[in-house]
């Protein structure tokens, strides 16, 4: 989809190609810029090898024309979550561009930021970006690009951008964040213009079924108070966008199973001979119609959220999932011949004790008598713009001890897998941090991007500015 135009934008994704091309948001911004008059967008990704070793990152080249990243006048990074900030540093360093905003001037490309991270806390990202587009950017990105292109004077660019609502200019705004943008519902849904076998979601056509969420889960950034809650896309619109040759369809959103016609959408696609994947299934929404449609559409593992290890903690999180819902999910998975029921949950929640873990062991053990169970466990990380903002990280040792307790209790009865407690702590520090934590990311990335490098960088930050208010490091027990 190469295009020649007067304004060239490098749309950079600080994770490898397979992840970037499975991001509907990234593909939506790519399409928006490509469709704009006088603009061309080229994609740039982190090297596959750099995901394991940041030092392996080579000179970043665009996917469309092999143009070096540093030759674009505008470099726009789409950042999904905190750990990807190290990829931003690696890509800028490999392009021989100053990674830190304070070290660049008008001789360098203008570096923009955006993506899902802006709904929570983009302050660490501000260490690297001249400006950050907050929230839903498919309209705003075009105005921002035109504003940057209107002059080559960096001070004038920043001043003009600072006057645009929902654009964060760190040099002018400091740490005061504007509200996130919300596009007109008439622009929904987002859909992906490119399908590729090399994406994590291989050869899958991605389309949005809704945007936002109507629920009030205390840990979630995309709760009903964010951007007005849920905006539904009509079933006819969704089905009409699916290309005739698309064999696999991914239905994307924060609460896909809350769409009132989701079972009918899945069933219709399955009747057309397509496989269907959903990004979010809520246990209280799973019923015969939906699970039957999912089975017909090729689903072999029924996946939903358990969220907290005990009923008490689920109540604290304001989750609607009750034991009867999860028991019903297990029964439906068995009824429709699913290989297993996979449940996602968090540990290390505020007020959590070993008793909560033991309740989880007992309950999941009973579920395993109905259908094979797999648990996907993530340590809890408090995010900005949520009711649990500022809650302490439980501690690496505490999280690991509880995970071990869970595994011991369910040995032979459930497959228990967890994301790293160490990296969850890094994510937490950044989620609660500011621009100084972004500078620490730069230091850690250049030291190899290992956990030890991040720990040293954060500890140095604590030593050098112990009196500076910090929401994360001082209360995280490592």
KEZAVEX-560795 format. One record per residue (C-alpha): z, x negated, y negated. Coordinates in steps of 0.25 Angstrom, whole numbers, plus 2048, in hexadecimal, padded with zeros to 3 digits. Each point is the difference from the previous one (the first is absolute). Example, Ala and Ser with C-alpha at 12.3 -4.5 7.8 and 13.67 -1.06 7.14 Angstrom:
> 81F, 7CF, 812
> 7FE, 7FA, 7F2
END
This chain:
> 800, 800, 800
> 7FD, 7F5, 7F7
> 7FD, 804, 7F1
> 7FB, 7F8, 7F4
> 807, 804, 7F3
> 804, 7FA, 7F3
> 80F, 802, 803
> 804, 7F9, 80D
> 80E, 803, 806
> 806, 7F9, 80C
> 809, 80A, 808
> 80A, 7F7, 807
> 808, 804, 80C
> 80C, 7F6, 803
> 7FF, 802, 80F
> 7F5, 7FE, 809
> 7F3, 808, 801
> 804, 809, 80C
> 80C, 805, 7F8
> 7F9, 801, 7F3
> 7F5, 809, 806
> 80A, 809, 806
> 806, 803, 7F2
> 7FA, 80D, 7FB
> 806, 7FD, 7F2
> 7F8, 7F2, 800
> 7F3, 807, 804
> 802, 80B, 7F6
> 801, 7F6, 7F4
> 7F4, 7F8, 806
> 7F8, 80D, 800
> 805, 804, 7F2
> 7FB, 7F3, 7FA
> 7F3, 7FF, 807
> 7FD, 80E, 7FC
> 803, 7FD, 7F1
> 7F4, 7FD, 7F7
> 7FF, 7F2, 7FC
> 80A, 7FB, 80A
> 7FF, 7F9, 80E
> 80C, 7FD, 809
> 801, 7F6, 80B
> 80B, 7FE, 80B
> 808, 7F4, 802
> 80B, 7FF, 80B
> 80A, 7F6, 805
> 7FC, 7F7, 80B
> 804, 805, 80E
> 806, 7F2, 802
> 808, 801, 7F3
> 808, 80C, 805
> 807, 7F7, 80A
> 7FF, 7F3, 7F7
> 7FE, 802, 7F1
> 7FC, 7F1, 800
> 7F4, 804, 808
> 7FA, 808, 7F5
> 7F2, 7FB, 7FC
> 7F8, 802, 7F3
> 7FF, 810, 7FF
> 7F2, 805, 800
> 7FB, 80E, 7FD
> 7FB, 807, 80D
> 7F4, 806, 7F9
> 7FA, 7F3, 7FA
> 809, 7F4, 803
> 803, 7FF, 7F2
> 80D, 7F8, 7FE
> 80C, 808, 7FB
> 802, 7F7, 7F3
> 7F2, 803, 7FB
> 802, 80F, 7FE
> 805, 804, 7F2
> 809, 80A, 806
> 809, 7FF, 80D
> 807, 80C, 804
> 80A, 800, 80B
> 804, 80C, 808
> 80E, 7FD, 805
> 806, 80A, 80B
> 80E, 7FA, 802
> 809, 7F4, 7FB
> 7FD, 7F6, 80B
> 7F2, 800, 7FC
> 803, 7F9, 7F3
> 800, 7F3, 807
> 7F1, 803, 803
> 7FE, 802, 7F1
> 805, 7F1, 7FE
> 7F8, 7FB, 80C
> 7F3, 806, 7FB
> 802, 7FB, 7F1
> 804, 7F2, 804
> 7F4, 7FF, 80A
> 7F7, 804, 7F4
> 806, 7F5, 7F8
> 805, 80B, 7F6
> 80E, 800, 7FA
> 808, 809, 808
> 80A, 803, 7F6
> 7FC, 809, 7F4
> 807, 7F7, 7F6
> 7F7, 7F5, 804
> 7F3, 807, 7FE
> 7F8, 803, 7F3
> 7F2, 805, 7FB
> 7F9, 7F5, 808
> 805, 806, 80D
> 7FC, 80D, 807
> 808, 80C, 7FC
> 809, 804, 80B
> 804, 80E, 803
> 80A, 806, 809
> 801, 80E, 807
> 802, 807, 80D
> 80B, 807, 807
> 80A, 7F6, 7FC
> 7FF, 805, 7F1
> 807, 80D, 805
> 80D, 7F9, 803
> 802, 7F2, 7F9
> 7F4, 7F8, 7FA
> 809, 7F6, 7F8
> 7FF, 7F5, 80A
> 7F1, 802, 800
> 801, 7FE, 7F0
> 802, 7F1, 802
> 7F1, 7FF, 805
> 7F9, 80C, 7F9
> 7FC, 801, 7F1
> 800, 80F, 801
> 804, 80A, 80B
> 7FA, 80E, 802
> 80B, 809, 804
> 7FE, 80B, 80B
> 7F3, 807, 803
> 7F5, 7F7, 7FA
> 7F3, 806, 804
> 7FD, 805, 7F1
> 809, 7F6, 7F9
> 7FA, 7F4, 806
> 7F3, 802, 7FA
> 806, 802, 7F2
> 808, 7F3, 802
> 7F4, 7F8, 804
> 7F8, 805, 7F4
> 80B, 7FC, 7F7
> 801, 7F2, 806
> 7F1, 7FE, 7FF
> 800, 805, 7F1
> 805, 7F2, 7FB
> 802, 7F2, 805
> 80C, 7FE, 7F8
> 80D, 801, 809
> 809, 805, 7F6
> 7F7, 80B, 7FB
> 7FE, 804, 80F
> 80F, 801, 802
> 803, 807, 7F4
> 7F5, 80B, 803
> 804, 801, 80E
> 80F, 802, 7FC
> 7FB, 80D, 7F8
> 7FB, 806, 80C
> 80A, 80A, 807
> 804, 7FB, 80E
> 7FC, 7F2, 7FE
> 80B, 7F5, 801
> 7FE, 7F4, 7F8
> 80B, 7F6, 803
> 7FE, 7F7, 7F4
> 802, 80C, 7F6
> 808, 80A, 808
> 80A, 7F6, 806
> 807, 807, 80C
> 7FE, 80F, 7FB
> 7F7, 807, 809
> 7F7, 80B, 7FC
> 7FF, 80D, 809
> 7F6, 7FF, 80B
> 7F3, 807, 7FE
> 7FB, 80D, 807
> 7F2, 803, 802
> 7FA, 80E, 7FE
> 801, 808, 80E
> 7F1, 802, 7FE
> 7FE, 7F2, 804
> 806, 801, 80D
> 7FE, 7FD, 80B
> 7FF, 7F1, 801
> 7F6, 7FC, 80B
> 7FC, 7F2, 805
> 7F1, 7FC, 7FE
> 800, 7F5, 80A
> 803, 801, 80F
> 800, 7F3, 808
> 804, 7FC, 80E
> 808, 7F4, 7FA
> 80B, 808, 7FA
> 80D, 803, 806
> 7FB, 80F, 800
> 7F3, 7FC, 807
> 7F4, 808, 7FC
> 809, 80B, 7FA
> 7FC, 809, 7F5
> 80C, 802, 7F7
> 802, 80C, 7F8
> 80C, 806, 7F8
> 806, 80D, 804
> 80A, 801, 7F5
> 807, 7F7, 7F6
> 80F, 7FF, 7FE
> 80A, 807, 808
> 809, 80C, 7FE
> 80C, 7FA, 807
> 80C, 7FA, 7FA
> 803, 7F4, 80A
> 80A, 7F7, 7F8
> 7FA, 7F3, 804
> 7F1, 803, 7FD
> 7F8, 7FD, 7F4
> 7F6, 80B, 802
> 80A, 80B, 800
> 7FE, 80E, 7FA
> 805, 7FB, 7F2
> 7F4, 7F5, 800
> 7F4, 805, 7F8
> 803, 80E, 802
> 802, 801, 80F
> 7F5, 804, 809
> 7F1, 803, 7FD
> 7F8, 806, 80B
> 7F2, 7FE, 803
> 7F9, 80D, 805
> 7FC, 7FF, 80F
> 7F1, 803, 7FD
> 800, 7F4, 7F6
> 805, 7F6, 80A
> 7F7, 805, 80B
> 7F4, 7FF, 7F7
> 802, 7F2, 7FD
> 800, 7FB, 80E
> 7F3, 7F9, 803
> 7F8, 805, 80B
> 800, 7F3, 808
> 80F, 7FD, 7FE
> 806, 800, 80E
> 80E, 7FD, 7FB
> 807, 806, 7F4
> 80D, 7FC, 7FA
> 808, 80B, 7F8
> 808, 7F9, 7F6
> 80C, 804, 7F7
> 80F, 7FF, 7FE
> 802, 80D, 808
> 7F3, 804, 807
> 807, 809, 80A
> 805, 808, 7F5
> 7F2, 805, 7FD
> 801, 80F, 803
> 7F2, 7FF, 808
> 802, 7F2, 806
> 7FF, 806, 80F
> 7F3, 807, 7FC
> 7FA, 7F3, 7FA
> 804, 7F7, 80C
> 7FB, 80B, 809
> 7F2, 802, 7F9
> 7FE, 7F1, 800
> 803, 7FE, 80E
> 7F7, 80C, 804
> 7F5, 7F7, 7F9
> 803, 7F5, 809
> 808, 7F7, 7F7
> 80C, 7F8, 802
> 80B, 803, 7F5
> 80C, 7F8, 7FB
> 80B, 805, 7F7
> 808, 7F7, 7F7
> 80D, 808, 800
> 805, 80A, 80A
> 80D, 807, 7FD
> 808, 805, 80C
> 803, 80E, 7FA
> 7F1, 802, 7FF
> 7FC, 7FD, 80E
> 7FD, 80C, 808
> 7F7, 805, 80B
> 7F4, 801, 7F7
> 801, 7F3, 7F9
> 803, 7F8, 80D
> 7F6, 807, 808
> 7F6, 7FC, 7F5
> 804, 7F2, 800
> 7FF, 7FF, 80F
> 7F2, 806, 7FF
> 7FD, 7F5, 7F5
> 803, 7F5, 808
> 80F, 7FD, 7FD
> 807, 7F9, 80C
> 80D, 7FD, 7F9
> 808, 80B, 7F8
> 806, 7F8, 7F4
> 80A, 806, 7F6
> 80C, 7FC, 7F8
> 80E, 801, 804
> 804, 7F8, 7F3
> 80F, 7FE, 802
> 808, 7FD, 80D
> 80A, 80C, 7FF
> 800, 80E, 7FB
> 80A, 7FC, 7F5
> 7F7, 7F5, 7FB
> 7F3, 809, 801
> 808, 80B, 7F7
> 804, 7F5, 7F6
> 7F1, 7FC, 7FF
> 7FD, 80F, 7FE
> 7F6, 800, 80C
> 7FD, 80D, 807
> 7FF, 7FA, 80E
> 80A, 807, 809
> 803, 7FC, 80F
> 7F9, 80D, 804
> 7F3, 7FB, 7F9
> 800, 7F3, 806
> 803, 806, 80E
> 7F5, 80A, 7FE
> 7F7, 7F4, 7FC
> 804, 7F9, 80E
> 7FD, 80D, 807
> 7F2, 802, 7F9
> 7FC, 7F1, 803
> 803, 803, 80F
> 7F9, 80D, 800
> 7F3, 7FA, 7FA
> 800, 7F4, 809
> 803, 7F6, 7F5
> 803, 7F2, 805
> 80D, 7FF, 7F7
> 808, 805, 7F4
> 801, 7F6, 7F5
> 80B, 801, 7F6
> 802, 7F9, 7F3
> 80E, 7FD, 7FB
> 808, 7F8, 7F6
> 80C, 7F8, 803
> 80A, 7F9, 7F6
> 801, 80D, 7F8
> 80B, 802, 7F6
> 80D, 804, 807
> 7FA, 7FD, 80D
> 80A, 7FC, 80C
> 7FF, 7FC, 80E
> 803, 80F, 803
> 7F3, 804, 7FA
> 7F8, 7F6, 809
> 808, 805, 80C
> 7FC, 80F, 7FD
> 7F1, 7FB, 7FF
> 802, 7F9, 80E
> 805, 80D, 806
> 7F6, 809, 7FA
> 7F4, 7F7, 803
> 805, 7FE, 80E
> 7FF, 80F, 802
> 7F2, 801, 7FA
> 7FC, 7F5, 809
> 802, 80A, 80C
> 7F6, 809, 7FA
> 7F5, 7F6, 7FD
> 7FF, 7F1, 7FE
> 805, 7FB, 7F2
> 7FD, 7F5, 7F7
> 808, 7FD, 7F4
> 7FA, 7F9, 7F3
> 80C, 7FB, 7F8
> 800, 7FB, 7F2
> 80C, 7FB, 7F8
> 803, 809, 7F4
> 7FB, 7FA, 7F2
> 804, 808, 7F4
> 7F5, 802, 7F6
> 7FF, 803, 7F1
> 7FD, 80E, 7FC
> 808, 806, 80C
> 80E, 806, 801
> 804, 7F4, 808
> 7FB, 7F6, 7F6
> 80B, 7F5, 7FE
> 806, 802, 80E
> 804, 7F3, 807
> 7F8, 7F9, 80B
> 809, 801, 80C
> 7FE, 7F1, 803
> 7F7, 7F9, 80A
> 80C, 7FD, 80A
> 804, 80F, 7FF
> 7F2, 805, 802
> 7FE, 7F7, 80C
> 80D, 804, 806
> 7FD, 80E, 800
> 7F2, 7FE, 805
> 805, 7F8, 80C
> 80A, 80C, 802
> 7F5, 80A, 800
> 7F7, 7F7, 80A
> 80C, 7FE, 809
> 803, 80F, 800
> 7F2, 804, 803
> 7FC, 7F5, 80A
> 7F7, 806, 80B
> 800, 80D, 7F8
> 7F7, 7FD, 7F4
> 7F8, 7F6, 7FA
> 806, 7FB, 7F3
> 7F9, 7F8, 7F6
> 804, 7FC, 7F2
> 7FA, 7F9, 7F4
> 808, 7F3, 7FB
> 80D, 802, 7FA
> 7FE, 7F3, 7F9
> 7F3, 804, 7F9
> 806, 80E, 7FD
> 80A, 7F8, 7F8
> 7F5, 7F9, 7F8
> 7F9, 80E, 7FE
> 80D, 805, 7FB
> 803, 7F5, 7F6
> 7F2, 802, 7FA
> 801, 80F, 801
> 80C, 7FF, 7F7
> 7FC, 7F4, 7F8
> 7F9, 7FD, 7F3
> 7F6, 7F6, 7FB
> 809, 7F4, 803
> 7FF, 804, 80F
> 7F1, 800, 7FE
> 802, 7F1, 7FB
> 808, 7FE, 80D
> 7F5, 805, 808
> 7F6, 7F6, 7FA
> 80A, 7F5, 804
> 802, 805, 80E
> 7F1, 802, 802
> 7FD, 7F2, 7FC
> 80A, 7FB, 809
> 7F9, 807, 80C
> 805, 80E, 7FF
> 80A, 7FF, 80B
> 80D, 808, 800
> 807, 7F3, 7FE
> 7F7, 7FE, 7F3
> 804, 80D, 7FB
> 80E, 7FF, 803
> 801, 7F2, 7F8
> 7F8, 806, 7F4
> 809, 80C, 7FF
> 80D, 7F8, 801
> 7FB, 7F6, 7F6
> 7FD, 80C, 7F7
> 80F, 805, 802
> 805, 7F2, 7FD
> 7F8, 7FE, 7F3
> 803, 80D, 7FA
> 80D, 805, 807
> 804, 809, 7F4
> 7F2, 807, 7FF
> 801, 80E, 805
> 7FA, 801, 80E
> 800, 80C, 808
> 7FC, 7FA, 80D
> 804, 7F2, 804
> 80F, 800, 7FD
> 802, 80C, 809
> 7F7, 7FC, 80B
> 808, 7F9, 80B
> 7F7, 7F6, 807
END
